[in-house]
Amino acid sequence: MSKLRTAFLIALMSTLFLSGPLCVSAQVSDTQNGWNLVTRGEVKVDDIPTISGSTIFTGQTVQTGQDGAATISVPGRGTIFLAPGTALRIVADGDQFAVLMAGAVGVNSLIGGGLAIRVRTYAVIPEKTSATTYEVDQDLSGSGSVFCLTGSLQVVYGSAGGLLTVRAGDSAIVPVDKPPHMSGPVPAARRKSEFFLIAAVGAATGVVFFRAVVSPSSP
């Protein structure tokens, strides 16, 4: 993901958390009622322009333009943040809530939420015993990157169900035709996203004030 896209995604997470408390109570998402979509800039659902506050359903695809971004709230499980230039299809298939077709998403998975994202050749499944924040970047070639900011997750790949565990502060590369491998610590720009998880947890019990500034030129 480019530095500009990273900054945009982090800024969007900041906007959501500052807009009000985040519900952390256990709830069950109703696939018939759909999920709330909050948008900024150009966002489409199934190639049709949409507005902020609309409802999306299983089988639909959310597409953000180069100046667009969006959040999907999944009650009791967490929130998904779509960066500019992203396409995400809602599947609501067990723990795997959506399929990332292209672009990048940030996911805040609550305790017990297990808000997982499937990509073309692998799935990213967060640990349910702790809150987990992670990012997935999928390029058009099919290769991807996974960044675990807090908590821990597993990258599930291959027909045999191979597993790669990625813990807080670490990242992994998922090639098109090879098993995923660790790629070192999460870059500094993405580590700043941890502030937003702290803010989200604090919002459940009181008001938390914070500021994070990330410019396109940040490392």
Secondary structure, DSSP 4 states (H G I P E B T S, - for coil): --HHHHHHHHHHHHHHHHTSPPP-S-----TTT-EEEEEESSEEETTEE--TTEEE-TT-EEEE-TT-EEEEEETTTEEEEEPTT-EEEEEEETTEEEEEEEEEEEEEEPTTT--EEE-SSEEEEE-SSS-EEEEEEE-TTS-EEEEEEESEEEEEETTTTEEEEEETTEEEEE-SSS--EEEEEPPHHHHTTHHHHHHHHHHTTS---------TT--
